[in-house]
Structure formats: structure tokens, C-alpha cells
């Protein structure tokens, strides 16, 4: 089972976040299977309103483990992201990430 998870992670195309400024966090988890389930569900159930190219999936390794993230769109400023957040119907509360700091 563990090998299967590692193979899924190795074969997954993570987003390059070097150019990502401000983005809206949709979900995060330390379990890749949960990330994959959430992502598949999101793209299937919201396909009419979400373009898959606006979704970013990436991970951060820390001393306590790996955290996986699913975020929405790339904004040039925190204000732009906050304004967009207020209009999103599929986000209950917004957490805006600044990935350049």
C-alpha cells in the first residue's frame, strides 16, 4: 500500500510555484491520498466554474513532514486575491497565501 502511494506521488505533476504570487488556498493536508481525492472531487463537481489550469497543487517539506496544498489562481496582489475571494461561491472562508515570502 505504501509503495502504491509513493508511485502516485512520483507520477503526479506538481505545479511549479516559482511564478506564483498570491493564491487562494482551497485545501491542504499531509496525506497525498486526501489531496488527490479532494482534487478529483473538486474538478469533477465544479468543472463548469473552475478551469483546471487555475488550480495549483504543490508541497512544502518541513522538519515535521510534507504538507500538500491545493490553491486557486495566481494574483498579483493580496487585495486582488481578497476581492476575488469575496466572489467565489465554492470557498467558505479565504486563506490567501503569499508564496514569494
Rosetta constraint file for C-alpha pairs under 8 A:
AtomPair CA 1 CA 5 HARMONIC 6.54 0.50
AtomPair CA 2 CA 6 HARMONIC 6.32 0.50
AtomPair CA 3 CA 7 HARMONIC 6.15 0.50
AtomPair CA 4 CA 8 HARMONIC 6.31 0.50
AtomPair CA 5 CA 9 HARMONIC 6.25 0.50
AtomPair CA 5 CA 32 HARMONIC 7.63 0.50
AtomPair CA 5 CA 33 HARMONIC 7.28 0.50
AtomPair CA 6 CA 10 HARMONIC 6.11 0.50
AtomPair CA 7 CA 11 HARMONIC 6.08 0.50
AtomPair CA 8 CA 12 HARMONIC 6.00 0.50
AtomPair CA 9 CA 32 HARMONIC 7.20 0.50
AtomPair CA 14 CA 56 HARMONIC 7.63 0.50
AtomPair CA 14 CA 57 HARMONIC 5.50 0.50
AtomPair CA 14 CA 58 HARMONIC 5.30 0.50
AtomPair CA 14 CA 59 HARMONIC 7.90 0.50
AtomPair CA 15 CA 56 HARMONIC 5.52 0.50
AtomPair CA 15 CA 57 HARMONIC 5.38 0.50
AtomPair CA 15 CA 58 HARMONIC 5.54 0.50
AtomPair CA 16 CA 58 HARMONIC 7.45 0.50
AtomPair CA 17 CA 56 HARMONIC 7.95 0.50
AtomPair CA 17 CA 58 HARMONIC 7.36 0.50
AtomPair CA 17 CA 99 HARMONIC 7.59 0.50
AtomPair CA 18 CA 100 HARMONIC 7.88 0.50
AtomPair CA 20 CA 74 HARMONIC 5.72 0.50
AtomPair CA 20 CA 75 HARMONIC 7.77 0.50
AtomPair CA 20 CA 99 HARMONIC 6.38 0.50
AtomPair CA 20 CA 100 HARMONIC 7.33 0.50
AtomPair CA 21 CA 74 HARMONIC 6.13 0.50
AtomPair CA 21 CA 75 HARMONIC 6.11 0.50
AtomPair CA 21 CA 76 HARMONIC 5.91 0.50
AtomPair CA 21 CA 77 HARMONIC 7.35 0.50
AtomPair CA 21 CA 98 HARMONIC 5.85 0.50
AtomPair CA 21 CA 99 HARMONIC 5.54 0.50
AtomPair CA 21 CA 100 HARMONIC 5.77 0.50
AtomPair CA 22 CA 74 HARMONIC 5.72 0.50
AtomPair CA 22 CA 75 HARMONIC 4.98 0.50
AtomPair CA 22 CA 76 HARMONIC 6.25 0.50
AtomPair CA 22 CA 77 HARMONIC 6.16 0.50
AtomPair CA 22 CA 78 HARMONIC 6.06 0.50
AtomPair CA 22 CA 81 HARMONIC 6.65 0.50
AtomPair CA 22 CA 96 HARMONIC 6.50 0.50
AtomPair CA 22 CA 97 HARMONIC 5.52 0.50
AtomPair CA 22 CA 98 HARMONIC 4.68 0.50
AtomPair CA 22 CA 99 HARMONIC 6.37 0.50
AtomPair CA 22 CA 100 HARMONIC 7.97 0.50
AtomPair CA 23 CA 71 HARMONIC 6.10 0.50
AtomPair CA 23 CA 72 HARMONIC 5.86 0.50
AtomPair CA 23 CA 73 HARMONIC 5.67 0.50
AtomPair CA 23 CA 74 HARMONIC 5.08 0.50
AtomPair CA 23 CA 75 HARMONIC 6.09 0.50
AtomPair CA 23 CA 81 HARMONIC 6.67 0.50
AtomPair CA 23 CA 96 HARMONIC 5.62 0.50
AtomPair CA 23 CA 97 HARMONIC 5.33 0.50
AtomPair CA 23 CA 98 HARMONIC 6.80 0.50
AtomPair CA 23 CA 99 HARMONIC 7.85 0.50
AtomPair CA 24 CA 71 HARMONIC 5.26 0.50
AtomPair CA 24 CA 72 HARMONIC 5.07 0.50
AtomPair CA 24 CA 73 HARMONIC 6.84 0.50
AtomPair CA 24 CA 81 HARMONIC 6.90 0.50
AtomPair CA 24 CA 85 HARMONIC 7.49 0.50
AtomPair CA 24 CA 94 HARMONIC 6.59 0.50
AtomPair CA 24 CA 95 HARMONIC 5.85 0.50
AtomPair CA 24 CA 96 HARMONIC 4.61 0.50
AtomPair CA 24 CA 97 HARMONIC 6.20 0.50
AtomPair CA 25 CA 69 HARMONIC 7.15 0.50
AtomPair CA 25 CA 70 HARMONIC 6.13 0.50
AtomPair CA 25 CA 71 HARMONIC 4.27 0.50
AtomPair CA 25 CA 72 HARMONIC 6.40 0.50
AtomPair CA 25 CA 94 HARMONIC 7.08 0.50
AtomPair CA 25 CA 95 HARMONIC 5.51 0.50
AtomPair CA 25 CA 96 HARMONIC 6.08 0.50
AtomPair CA 25 CA 97 HARMONIC 6.64 0.50
AtomPair CA 26 CA 69 HARMONIC 7.75 0.50
AtomPair CA 26 CA 70 HARMONIC 5.57 0.50
AtomPair CA 26 CA 71 HARMONIC 5.14 0.50
AtomPair CA 26 CA 72 HARMONIC 6.69 0.50
AtomPair CA 26 CA 91 HARMONIC 7.09 0.50
AtomPair CA 26 CA 94 HARMONIC 7.98 0.50
AtomPair CA 26 CA 95 HARMONIC 7.88 0.50
AtomPair CA 27 CA 35 HARMONIC 7.65 0.50
AtomPair CA 27 CA 38 HARMONIC 7.85 0.50
AtomPair CA 27 CA 69 HARMONIC 5.93 0.50
AtomPair CA 27 CA 70 HARMONIC 5.21 0.50
AtomPair CA 27 CA 71 HARMONIC 6.98 0.50
AtomPair CA 28 CA 35 HARMONIC 7.04 0.50
AtomPair CA 28 CA 67 HARMONIC 6.86 0.50
AtomPair CA 28 CA 68 HARMONIC 5.46 0.50
AtomPair CA 28 CA 69 HARMONIC 4.36 0.50
AtomPair CA 28 CA 70 HARMONIC 6.18 0.50
AtomPair CA 29 CA 34 HARMONIC 6.88 0.50
AtomPair CA 29 CA 35 HARMONIC 6.45 0.50
AtomPair CA 29 CA 67 HARMONIC 5.78 0.50
AtomPair CA 29 CA 68 HARMONIC 5.43 0.50
AtomPair CA 29 CA 69 HARMONIC 6.77 0.50
AtomPair CA 30 CA 65 HARMONIC 7.53 0.50
AtomPair CA 30 CA 66 HARMONIC 5.89 0.50
AtomPair CA 30 CA 67 HARMONIC 4.48 0.50
AtomPair CA 30 CA 68 HARMONIC 5.77 0.50
AtomPair CA 31 CA 35 HARMONIC 6.64 0.50
AtomPair CA 31 CA 67 HARMONIC 7.63 0.50
AtomPair CA 31 CA 68 HARMONIC 7.35 0.50
AtomPair CA 32 CA 36 HARMONIC 6.14 0.50
AtomPair CA 32 CA 68 HARMONIC 6.75 0.50
AtomPair CA 33 CA 37 HARMONIC 6.17 0.50
AtomPair CA 34 CA 38 HARMONIC 6.10 0.50
AtomPair CA 35 CA 39 HARMONIC 6.05 0.50
AtomPair CA 35 CA 68 HARMONIC 6.93 0.50
AtomPair CA 35 CA 69 HARMONIC 7.49 0.50
AtomPair CA 35 CA 70 HARMONIC 7.46 0.50
AtomPair CA 36 CA 40 HARMONIC 6.12 0.50
AtomPair CA 37 CA 41 HARMONIC 6.08 0.50
AtomPair CA 38 CA 42 HARMONIC 5.97 0.50
AtomPair CA 39 CA 43 HARMONIC 6.12 0.50
AtomPair CA 39 CA 70 HARMONIC 7.47 0.50
AtomPair CA 40 CA 44 HARMONIC 6.03 0.50
AtomPair CA 41 CA 45 HARMONIC 5.91 0.50
AtomPair CA 42 CA 46 HARMONIC 5.67 0.50
AtomPair CA 42 CA 47 HARMONIC 7.61 0.50
AtomPair CA 43 CA 47 HARMONIC 5.21 0.50
AtomPair CA 43 CA 50 HARMONIC 7.10 0.50
AtomPair CA 43 CA 52 HARMONIC 6.90 0.50
AtomPair CA 46 CA 50 HARMONIC 5.83 0.50
AtomPair CA 47 CA 51 HARMONIC 6.82 0.50
AtomPair CA 47 CA 52 HARMONIC 7.95 0.50
AtomPair CA 50 CA 54 HARMONIC 7.17 0.50
AtomPair CA 51 CA 55 HARMONIC 7.33 0.50
AtomPair CA 54 CA 72 HARMONIC 5.68 0.50
AtomPair CA 54 CA 73 HARMONIC 4.69 0.50
AtomPair CA 54 CA 74 HARMONIC 7.59 0.50
AtomPair CA 55 CA 70 HARMONIC 6.86 0.50
AtomPair CA 55 CA 71 HARMONIC 5.77 0.50
AtomPair CA 55 CA 72 HARMONIC 4.84 0.50
AtomPair CA 55 CA 73 HARMONIC 6.16 0.50
AtomPair CA 56 CA 69 HARMONIC 7.84 0.50
AtomPair CA 56 CA 70 HARMONIC 5.66 0.50
AtomPair CA 56 CA 71 HARMONIC 5.14 0.50
AtomPair CA 56 CA 72 HARMONIC 6.28 0.50
AtomPair CA 56 CA 73 HARMONIC 7.36 0.50
AtomPair CA 57 CA 68 HARMONIC 7.27 0.50
AtomPair CA 57 CA 69 HARMONIC 5.57 0.50
AtomPair CA 57 CA 70 HARMONIC 4.64 0.50
AtomPair CA 57 CA 71 HARMONIC 6.52 0.50
AtomPair CA 58 CA 68 HARMONIC 5.85 0.50
AtomPair CA 58 CA 69 HARMONIC 5.42 0.50
AtomPair CA 58 CA 70 HARMONIC 6.85 0.50
AtomPair CA 59 CA 66 HARMONIC 6.62 0.50
AtomPair CA 59 CA 67 HARMONIC 5.50 0.50
AtomPair CA 59 CA 68 HARMONIC 4.24 0.50
AtomPair CA 59 CA 69 HARMONIC 5.89 0.50
AtomPair CA 60 CA 66 HARMONIC 5.70 0.50
AtomPair CA 60 CA 67 HARMONIC 5.41 0.50
AtomPair CA 60 CA 68 HARMONIC 6.58 0.50
AtomPair CA 61 CA 65 HARMONIC 5.84 0.50
AtomPair CA 61 CA 66 HARMONIC 4.36 0.50
AtomPair CA 61 CA 67 HARMONIC 6.45 0.50
AtomPair CA 62 CA 66 HARMONIC 6.08 0.50
AtomPair CA 62 CA 67 HARMONIC 7.88 0.50
AtomPair CA 75 CA 80 HARMONIC 6.16 0.50
AtomPair CA 75 CA 81 HARMONIC 5.65 0.50
AtomPair CA 76 CA 80 HARMONIC 6.91 0.50
AtomPair CA 76 CA 81 HARMONIC 7.91 0.50
AtomPair CA 77 CA 81 HARMONIC 6.46 0.50
AtomPair CA 78 CA 82 HARMONIC 6.04 0.50
AtomPair CA 78 CA 96 HARMONIC 7.25 0.50
AtomPair CA 78 CA 98 HARMONIC 7.77 0.50
AtomPair CA 79 CA 83 HARMONIC 6.09 0.50
AtomPair CA 80 CA 84 HARMONIC 6.20 0.50
AtomPair CA 81 CA 85 HARMONIC 6.04 0.50
AtomPair CA 81 CA 96 HARMONIC 6.98 0.50
AtomPair CA 82 CA 86 HARMONIC 6.53 0.50
AtomPair CA 82 CA 94 HARMONIC 7.73 0.50
AtomPair CA 82 CA 96 HARMONIC 7.38 0.50
AtomPair CA 83 CA 87 HARMONIC 7.03 0.50
AtomPair CA 84 CA 88 HARMONIC 6.57 0.50
AtomPair CA 85 CA 91 HARMONIC 7.48 0.50
AtomPair CA 85 CA 94 HARMONIC 6.21 0.50
